[in-house]
Amino acid sequence: MPKAGPYYLYMLDFKRDQEQRCGRQLTLPEVSQMASTSWNAMSEDEKAYYKQKAKGGDMKIPRRNNNNTKTSDSSSLLTSHGVPVIVYEQVEREKQMELENMRRRIGSMVQRMDLMTDFTTYPFYFMYGNYFYKHSEGHYSPAEIGLIKFTFRDGVLKRHCAFINPEHVEIGYAYTAKAHSEETHQIPPPPNDFGETNYQRVMFNIKKFMKEDGVQTFDGGNQMIFTYHDPYTNEENQVDVLKDFLKQFADEREQHNIDVYPLTRLFYVLRKELAARGKTEAIPNENFTNILLSRDPYESIGGISCGFHEEKDATRHCALSRCRRWAFQLADHFCQPLEIKLVRGQHLPNNADISSSALSLESDVSVNVDESKIDHSTSEMDKASTVASEHRAGSLSTLNFDDQSVQTASSGTTRVKRQSRRSVALKMGSQSNITSSTFYNRP
């Protein structure tokens, strides 16, 4: 596990100051943004003590007067939850700024896209994270990440999966970690976990996956990752989960330079822009995309997850499967307006039933095609299913999938028959083109 850095040590000190002021225990998320503002305003001399402590110096954190925070009487006012008003207001301002920046970046990106080139070839990265438990201070114990690269023209181009081993479960969370694992992703919590223990290596592989093609963001800013969580379930917000993961994975000496945004916003802006260009009809609002994506018609299908979850019959909870299912849903909605022909294995599962519309709620947003407009040839991704099944040995930490030969061609709405995930898995295997991988030990 990485050691605590200077900022983290300062934030603990800042948190204690605020707790004394408001008379109750606070969580790190409640004070983190205010602490960040205060830290950034500090001089190097003020930061020096925390930097020395992070290197193993004097363990006693000195108390200091926060010259960077308000000292008026209003600083002692509390909200109904006991949070200092100045902390609450600052956090809310920064959240609003972050929201506005997210909307601006996605809107500008889509508006700049040329319809037949950028729209079809611009790479989008989708990511999902499984965790063992959520700590009371707000951080998540990472278990697995899934990451894919997707374009409308070529579908799912590359896939990356990493299992993560936090090495220990904090006191008081053993039962929660075990119960959450058994109810969802089935990955055994520490000390029985088998994933990567080096968080910096996990971050290195994420950055390598996103940068090895030399793709730059349209505005030269941070790389964008999109994620989704179903608001109609009790799942944690994936934007919060992934932001916390990336903070844990990042080297303390540098920022990770990755922004995490909701997939619903991207979906809505893409649809709105295509409607403005006369290619399709608009949807009412961004909340409507939650209804569309939450239907998740591919959740019960096998052959699109990692080998571990195929064998555990827990494919719907596989991080890699979730990312691929989002890609398939976007392809279903956008490929026909963009005049792209769907390719099985890239834009939709190989065993998908396209006999009727599944994703659309009403006829004005339906995309209906017949099977003759689907490319039935086998993609390179599927030719490797045998290879994947022959590599069940070693200690699994990371799986990388790179699909070089991709067919392009029109589109349509797809639907999956709700069949046994186990039976599909036995037929399909892992259907993955593997460039580098190590696999988990079979019991």
C-alpha positions as CSV (number, residue, x, y, z in Angstrom):
1,M,0.0,0.0,0.0
2,P,1.3,3.5,-0.8
3,K,2.4,5.7,2.1
4,A,0.5,8.8,3.1
5,G,1.6,11.9,1.3
6,P,2.1,15.4,2.6
7,Y,-1.4,16.6,1.5
8,Y,-3.1,13.6,3.1
9,L,-1.4,14.3,6.4
10,Y,-2.3,17.9,6.2
11,M,-5.9,17.0,5.4
12,L,-6.1,14.9,8.6
13,D,-4.8,17.9,10.6
14,F,-7.3,20.1,8.9
15,K,-10.1,17.6,9.6
16,R,-9.3,17.6,13.3
17,D,-9.4,21.4,13.4
18,Q,-12.9,21.4,11.8
19,E,-14.1,18.7,14.1
20,Q,-13.1,20.7,17.1
21,R,-14.9,23.7,15.6
22,C,-18.2,21.9,14.8
23,G,-18.2,19.5,17.7
24,R,-18.8,16.3,15.8
25,Q,-16.8,13.8,13.7
26,L,-16.5,14.6,10.0
27,T,-15.6,12.3,7.1
28,L,-12.8,13.1,4.7
29,P,-15.1,13.8,1.8
30,E,-16.8,16.5,3.8
31,V,-13.5,18.4,4.3
32,S,-11.4,17.3,1.4
33,Q,-12.3,20.0,-1.1
34,M,-12.0,22.8,1.5
35,A,-8.6,21.3,2.7
36,S,-7.5,21.2,-0.9
37,T,-8.2,24.9,-1.3
38,S,-6.4,25.7,1.9
39,W,-3.4,23.5,0.9
40,N,-3.0,25.1,-2.5
41,A,-2.9,28.5,-0.8
42,M,-0.2,27.5,1.6
43,S,3.5,28.6,1.1
44,E,6.2,26.1,0.6
45,D,7.5,26.8,4.1
46,E,4.1,25.9,5.5
47,K,4.0,22.7,3.5
48,A,7.6,21.7,4.5
49,Y,6.7,20.1,7.8
50,Y,4.1,17.8,6.2
51,K,6.6,16.9,3.4
52,Q,9.2,16.0,6.1
53,K,6.7,13.9,8.0
54,A,5.7,12.0,4.9
55,K,9.4,11.0,4.5
56,G,9.4,9.6,8.0
57,G,10.2,12.6,10.1
58,D,8.6,13.9,13.3
59,M,5.2,12.2,13.6
60,K,3.6,15.0,15.6
61,I,1.6,17.2,13.3
62,P,1.8,20.8,14.5
63,R,-1.3,22.8,14.9
64,R,-1.4,25.9,12.9
65,N,-3.7,28.9,12.3
66,N,-5.3,28.6,9.0
67,N,-4.6,32.0,7.4
68,N,-6.1,30.7,4.2
69,T,-9.6,30.2,5.7
70,K,-12.1,32.7,7.0
71,T,-11.8,33.8,10.6
72,S,-15.0,35.7,10.9
73,D,-17.9,34.7,13.2
74,S,-19.5,33.0,10.2
75,S,-16.7,30.3,10.3
76,S,-18.3,28.9,13.5
77,L,-21.8,28.5,11.9
78,L,-22.9,24.9,11.3
79,T,-25.4,23.3,8.9
80,S,-28.2,21.1,10.2
81,H,-25.8,18.1,9.8
82,G,-23.1,19.8,11.9
83,V,-20.8,20.7,8.9
84,P,-19.2,24.2,9.1
85,V,-21.0,26.5,6.8
86,I,-17.8,27.7,5.2
87,V,-16.8,24.1,4.4
88,Y,-20.3,23.3,3.0
89,E,-20.3,26.5,0.8
90,Q,-16.9,25.9,-0.6
91,V,-17.6,22.3,-1.4
92,E,-20.8,23.3,-3.2
93,R,-19.1,26.0,-5.2
94,E,-16.4,23.6,-6.3
95,K,-19.0,20.9,-7.2
96,Q,-20.8,23.4,-9.3
97,M,-17.6,24.5,-11.1
98,E,-16.8,20.9,-11.7
99,L,-20.3,20.2,-13.1
100,E,-20.1,23.3,-15.4
101,N,-16.6,22.3,-16.6
102,M,-17.8,18.8,-17.4
103,R,-20.8,20.1,-19.4
104,R,-18.6,22.6,-21.3
105,R,-16.0,20.0,-22.2
106,I,-18.4,17.4,-23.5
107,G,-20.5,19.9,-25.3
108,S,-17.5,21.5,-27.0
109,M,-16.1,18.1,-28.0
110,V,-19.2,17.0,-29.6
111,Q,-20.0,20.3,-31.4
112,R,-16.5,20.2,-33.0
113,M,-16.9,16.8,-34.4
114,D,-17.3,16.3,-38.1
115,L,-20.3,14.1,-38.7
116,M,-18.8,11.4,-40.9
117,T,-15.2,11.4,-39.6
118,D,-14.7,12.5,-36.0
119,F,-18.2,11.3,-35.0
120,T,-17.4,7.8,-36.1
121,T,-13.7,7.5,-35.2
122,Y,-13.2,9.5,-32.1
123,P,-12.2,7.1,-29.3
124,F,-14.3,7.0,-26.1
125,Y,-13.0,5.3,-22.9
126,F,-15.5,3.5,-20.6
127,M,-14.5,2.3,-17.2
128,Y,-16.2,0.5,-14.3
129,G,-14.8,-0.3,-10.8
130,N,-15.8,-3.1,-8.4
131,Y,-14.9,-2.6,-4.7
132,F,-15.0,-4.7,-1.5
133,Y,-16.4,-2.1,0.8
134,K,-16.9,1.7,1.4
135,H,-15.1,3.1,4.4
136,S,-16.9,5.5,6.7
137,E,-14.5,8.2,5.6
138,G,-15.7,7.8,2.0
139,H,-12.9,5.9,0.3
140,Y,-13.5,2.5,-1.5
141,S,-11.4,-0.6,-1.2
142,P,-10.6,-1.5,-4.9
143,A,-11.2,-5.0,-6.2
144,E,-11.4,-4.8,-10.0
145,I,-11.4,-2.3,-12.9
146,G,-12.6,-2.8,-16.5
147,L,-11.7,-0.4,-19.2
148,I,-12.5,-0.4,-23.0
149,K,-11.8,1.8,-26.0
150,F,-14.8,2.3,-28.2
151,T,-15.5,4.1,-31.5
152,F,-18.8,4.0,-33.4
153,R,-17.1,2.9,-36.6
154,D,-15.2,0.0,-35.1
155,G,-17.1,-0.8,-31.9
156,V,-15.0,-2.2,-29.0
157,L,-11.4,-1.9,-30.1
158,K,-9.5,-2.8,-27.0
159,R,-10.2,-4.1,-23.5
160,H,-8.3,-4.0,-20.2
161,C,-9.1,-5.7,-17.0
162,A,-7.2,-5.6,-13.7
163,F,-7.9,-7.3,-10.4
164,I,-6.6,-5.4,-7.4
165,N,-5.5,-6.6,-4.0
166,P,-5.6,-4.0,-1.2
167,E,-3.7,-6.6,0.9
168,H,-5.9,-6.1,4.0
169,V,-9.4,-5.3,5.2
170,E,-9.6,-2.5,7.7
171,I,-10.8,-3.3,11.2
172,G,-14.6,-3.5,11.3
173,Y,-15.2,-4.1,7.6
174,A,-14.4,-7.8,7.2
175,Y,-18.1,-8.9,7.2
176,T,-19.1,-6.0,4.9
177,A,-16.3,-6.9,2.4
178,K,-17.2,-10.6,2.4
179,A,-21.0,-10.0,2.0
180,H,-20.6,-7.4,-0.7
181,S,-18.3,-9.8,-2.7
182,E,-20.6,-12.7,-2.4
183,E,-23.6,-10.6,-3.5
184,T,-21.9,-9.1,-6.5
185,H,-18.6,-9.6,-8.1
186,Q,-17.5,-12.8,-6.3
187,I,-13.9,-11.7,-6.0
188,P,-12.5,-13.0,-2.7
189,P,-11.5,-10.2,-0.3
190,P,-8.1,-10.1,1.4
191,P,-6.3,-12.1,2.5
192,N,-7.6,-14.4,-0.2
193,D,-7.5,-11.9,-3.0
194,F,-5.3,-12.6,-6.0
195,G,-4.9,-9.2,-7.7
196,E,-2.3,-6.6,-8.2
197,T,-0.9,-5.1,-5.0
198,N,1.1,-2.3,-6.6
199,Y,-1.3,0.6,-7.1
200,Q,1.2,2.6,-9.2
201,R,1.5,-0.3,-11.6
202,V,-2.3,-0.3,-11.9
203,M,-2.2,3.4,-12.8
204,F,0.7,2.9,-15.2
205,N,-1.3,0.3,-17.1
206,I,-4.4,2.5,-17.3
207,K,-2.4,5.4,-18.7
208,K,-0.6,3.1,-21.1
209,F,-3.9,1.7,-22.4
210,M,-5.2,5.2,-23.0
211,K,-2.0,6.8,-24.4
212,E,-0.3,4.1,-26.5
213,D,-2.3,5.1,-29.6
214,G,-1.1,8.7,-29.3
215,V,-4.7,9.9,-29.2
216,Q,-5.0,13.5,-27.8
217,T,-8.1,15.1,-26.4
218,F,-9.8,17.6,-28.6
219,D,-8.9,20.5,-26.2
220,G,-5.5,19.3,-25.1
221,G,-6.9,18.8,-21.6
222,N,-7.1,15.7,-19.3
223,Q,-8.1,12.4,-20.8
224,M,-11.8,11.7,-20.3
225,I,-13.3,8.4,-18.9
226,F,-17.0,7.8,-19.0
227,T,-18.9,5.6,-16.5
228,Y,-22.4,4.8,-15.5
229,H,-24.3,3.6,-12.5
230,D,-28.0,2.6,-12.4
231,P,-29.8,5.2,-10.3
232,Y,-32.7,2.8,-9.8
233,T,-30.5,0.5,-7.7
234,N,-28.5,0.9,-4.5
235,E,-25.2,0.9,-6.3
236,E,-22.7,3.5,-5.4
237,N,-22.2,6.4,-7.9
238,Q,-19.4,5.1,-10.2
239,V,-18.1,8.6,-10.8
240,D,-17.3,8.8,-7.1
241,V,-15.9,5.3,-7.0
242,L,-13.5,5.8,-9.9
243,K,-12.4,9.2,-8.8
244,D,-11.4,7.7,-5.5
245,F,-9.7,4.7,-7.2
246,L,-7.6,7.0,-9.4
247,K,-6.5,9.0,-6.4
248,Q,-5.4,5.8,-4.6
249,F,-3.6,4.5,-7.7
250,A,-1.9,7.8,-8.6
251,D,1.7,8.5,-7.7
252,E,1.7,11.1,-4.9
253,R,4.3,13.2,-6.8
254,E,2.1,13.8,-9.8
255,Q,-1.6,14.1,-10.8
256,H,-3.2,11.4,-12.8
257,N,-4.7,13.8,-15.4
258,I,-7.8,11.8,-15.9
259,D,-11.3,13.2,-15.6
260,V,-14.3,10.9,-14.8
261,Y,-17.6,11.9,-16.3
262,P,-21.1,10.4,-16.4
263,L,-21.9,8.4,-19.5
264,T,-25.5,9.8,-19.4
265,R,-24.2,13.2,-20.3
266,L,-22.2,12.0,-23.2
267,F,-25.2,10.0,-24.5
268,Y,-27.5,13.0,-24.2
269,V,-25.2,15.5,-25.9
270,L,-24.4,13.0,-28.7
271,R,-28.1,12.4,-29.3
272,K,-28.9,16.1,-29.1
273,E,-26.2,17.0,-31.6
274,L,-27.3,14.3,-34.1
275,A,-30.8,15.5,-33.8
276,A,-29.7,19.1,-34.6
277,R,-28.0,17.8,-37.7
278,G,-31.2,16.0,-38.8
279,K,-29.9,12.5,-38.3
280,T,-32.3,11.3,-35.6
281,E,-34.8,12.6,-33.1
282,A,-33.9,14.2,-29.9
283,I,-34.7,12.7,-26.5
284,P,-36.5,14.8,-23.8
285,N,-33.6,15.4,-21.3
286,E,-30.5,13.8,-19.8
287,N,-32.6,11.9,-17.2
288,F,-34.2,10.0,-20.1
289,T,-30.8,8.4,-20.8
290,N,-30.9,6.9,-17.4
291,I,-34.1,5.1,-18.4
292,L,-32.5,3.8,-21.6
293,L,-29.2,2.7,-20.1
294,S,-30.7,1.1,-17.0
295,R,-32.6,-1.4,-19.1
296,D,-29.3,-3.2,-19.8
297,P,-30.6,-5.8,-22.2
298,Y,-27.2,-7.6,-22.3
299,E,-26.7,-8.2,-18.6
300,S,-27.6,-11.9,-18.7
301,I,-25.5,-12.8,-21.7
302,G,-22.2,-14.7,-21.4
303,G,-19.1,-14.5,-23.5
304,I,-18.5,-10.7,-23.0
305,S,-16.9,-10.8,-19.5
306,C,-13.5,-11.9,-18.2
307,G,-12.7,-15.6,-17.7
308,F,-13.0,-15.3,-13.9
309,H,-16.6,-14.1,-14.0
310,E,-17.5,-16.5,-16.7
311,E,-16.4,-19.4,-14.5
312,K,-18.1,-17.9,-11.4
313,D,-21.3,-17.3,-13.4
314,A,-21.3,-13.7,-12.2
315,T,-20.9,-12.1,-15.6
316,R,-23.4,-9.3,-15.0
317,H,-21.2,-8.0,-12.2
318,C,-17.9,-8.2,-14.2
319,A,-16.4,-4.7,-14.7
320,L,-15.3,-5.5,-18.2
321,S,-18.8,-6.9,-19.1
322,R,-20.4,-3.7,-17.9
323,C,-18.2,-1.5,-20.1
324,R,-18.9,-3.7,-23.2
325,R,-22.6,-3.6,-22.5
326,W,-22.6,0.2,-22.5
327,A,-20.7,0.2,-25.8
328,F,-23.2,-2.2,-27.3
329,Q,-26.1,0.1,-26.2
330,L,-24.5,3.2,-27.7
331,A,-23.8,1.3,-30.9
332,D,-27.5,0.3,-31.0
333,H,-28.7,3.9,-30.7
334,F,-26.1,5.7,-32.8
335,C,-24.8,3.5,-35.6
336,Q,-27.8,3.6,-37.9
337,P,-28.0,7.5,-37.9
338,L,-24.2,7.5,-38.6
339,E,-24.8,4.9,-41.4
340,I,-22.5,2.3,-39.8
341,K,-23.2,-1.4,-40.2
342,L,-23.1,-3.4,-36.9
343,V,-20.4,-6.1,-36.6
344,R,-21.1,-9.0,-34.2
345,G,-18.5,-9.1,-31.5
346,Q,-17.7,-5.4,-31.9
347,H,-21.0,-3.6,-31.8
348,L,-23.2,-6.3,-30.3
349,P,-22.7,-9.7,-28.7
350,N,-22.4,-12.6,-31.1
351,N,-25.4,-14.3,-29.8
352,A,-27.7,-11.3,-29.7
353,D,-31.2,-11.6,-31.0
354,I,-32.0,-8.7,-33.3
355,S,-35.5,-9.8,-34.1
356,S,-37.1,-6.8,-32.3
357,S,-36.2,-3.5,-30.6
358,A,-35.0,-3.8,-27.0
359,L,-33.5,-0.6,-26.0
360,S,-36.0,2.0,-27.2
361,L,-39.0,2.9,-25.0
362,E,-41.2,4.4,-27.7
363,S,-41.4,4.4,-31.4
364,D,-40.0,7.9,-31.8
365,V,-36.6,6.8,-30.6
366,S,-36.7,3.3,-32.0
367,V,-34.1,2.0,-34.4
368,N,-35.5,-1.1,-36.2
369,V,-33.5,-3.1,-38.8
370,D,-33.6,-6.6,-40.1
371,E,-30.9,-9.2,-39.7
372,S,-29.8,-8.7,-43.3
373,K,-28.2,-5.5,-42.2
374,I,-26.0,-7.1,-39.7
375,D,-22.5,-8.3,-40.6
376,H,-22.4,-11.9,-39.4
377,S,-18.8,-12.6,-40.1
378,T,-16.7,-13.5,-37.1
379,S,-14.5,-10.7,-35.8
380,E,-10.9,-11.1,-34.7
381,M,-12.0,-10.8,-31.1
382,D,-14.0,-14.1,-31.4
383,K,-11.2,-16.1,-33.1
384,A,-9.3,-16.0,-29.8
385,S,-11.9,-17.7,-27.6
386,T,-9.9,-21.0,-27.7
387,V,-6.7,-19.1,-26.8
388,A,-8.3,-17.5,-23.7
389,S,-9.5,-20.9,-22.4
390,E,-6.0,-22.4,-22.7
391,H,-4.4,-19.8,-20.4
392,R,-6.1,-20.6,-17.1
393,A,-2.9,-20.8,-15.1
394,G,-0.9,-18.4,-12.9
395,S,-1.9,-15.5,-10.7
396,L,-4.4,-13.2,-12.4
397,S,-3.9,-9.5,-12.1
398,T,-4.2,-7.9,-15.5
399,L,-5.9,-8.8,-18.8
400,N,-5.3,-6.7,-22.0
401,F,-7.3,-7.3,-25.1
402,D,-6.2,-5.7,-28.4
403,D,-8.4,-6.2,-31.5
404,Q,-6.4,-5.1,-34.6
405,S,-8.5,-6.4,-37.4
406,V,-12.0,-4.8,-37.2
407,Q,-14.7,-4.8,-39.8
408,T,-16.9,-1.8,-40.5
409,A,-20.1,-1.5,-42.2
410,S,-25.0,-0.2,-40.9
411,S,-26.8,-0.5,-37.7
412,G,-29.8,-1.5,-35.8
413,T,-31.5,-2.2,-32.6
414,T,-30.6,-5.4,-30.9
415,R,-32.2,-7.6,-28.2
416,V,-30.7,-10.4,-26.2
417,K,-32.6,-13.6,-25.3
418,R,-32.5,-14.1,-21.6
419,Q,-30.7,-17.4,-21.5
420,S,-28.5,-19.1,-19.0
421,R,-25.2,-17.3,-18.6
422,R,-23.5,-20.6,-17.8
423,S,-24.7,-22.2,-21.0
424,V,-23.7,-19.2,-23.1
425,A,-20.3,-19.1,-21.4
426,L,-19.6,-22.8,-22.2
427,K,-20.4,-22.1,-25.8
428,M,-18.6,-18.8,-26.2
429,G,-15.5,-19.0,-24.0
430,S,-13.8,-15.7,-23.4
431,Q,-13.8,-14.6,-27.1
432,S,-10.8,-12.4,-26.5
433,N,-7.8,-11.5,-28.5
434,I,-5.1,-11.5,-25.8
435,T,-1.9,-9.5,-26.1
436,S,-0.6,-9.9,-22.5
437,S,-2.3,-11.6,-19.6
438,T,-1.9,-13.6,-16.4
439,F,-4.8,-15.6,-15.1
440,Y,-6.2,-16.6,-11.7
441,N,-5.6,-19.9,-10.1
442,R,-8.4,-22.3,-10.5
443,P,-9.6,-24.0,-7.3
